[in-house]
Amino acid sequence: MSVNDTEYRPALVLLHAFPLDSRMWDAVRAPLEAHFTVITPDQRGLGARPLGTAPVPSLDVVAADVLALLDSMGLERVVLGGISMGGYVAMSLLRQAPGLVEKLILVDTKAVADTAQQRAGRFAMAERVEAEGTGWVADAVLDGLIGASTHADRPDAVRAARALIDAQSAEGIAWAQRAMAARPDSTELLRGLAVPTLVVVGEQDSLTPPSAARDMVDALPDASLAVLPASGHLTPIERPREFAKIVLDWLT
């Protein structure tokens, strides 16, 4: 988390993807911090935050963690952004504290709940990491997380994503997968949302493709869509300069 204590800047809260942690925002932090107080918490069980004695897996728990952090900082209004799993957490947070969010940024995520097949896949990964550890996870997910252009042209971005995946704990990955499997459909939530929203998606995102982004834009009363060329699911890692410009142009 980075907070500037010397002058007032609007707060920009960024929630990370699975199975990574808040360091995934490092490549876009500097340009964003020129204008905002950037807050990037780790989800419980991932990054530097231990899982602890966690309750039944639910993204509502993660959203409550974020709300407690913001309350401890005395923040009453924020710009809220989330990528992939972080987008799901952002939608849960909106259910719990809609008045907190001044503007919303949804990145490479979707509003619909998982299908039965997708839930089964999440449960299977949770069980396997608990049985075998995490050494296989990066190889299993990187093709889906990273776009073809990045695999071909930006090995540094692929290495950065792999390092973050390899750093995660088995218990954190398993808990997060079960929490995501339990999330509800958020389409109706978006239909009633009265805040300006930016939807960003990688052109080559195969997990939450541009069609899913357009579905969210269609549901939202006040939304803008940005499709980032030559990028997959992890746009802030794959195309950090372009991603930061899209966000800043929209916010400022």
Helices and strands as residue ranges (DSSP letters): E 11-15, G 22-25, H 26-33, E 37-39, H 59-72, E 78-83, H 85-96, G 98-100, E 101-107, H 116-132, H 137-145, H 148-153, H 155-166, H 170-181, H 187-191, E 197-202, H 210-219, E 223-228, H 235-238, H 240-251
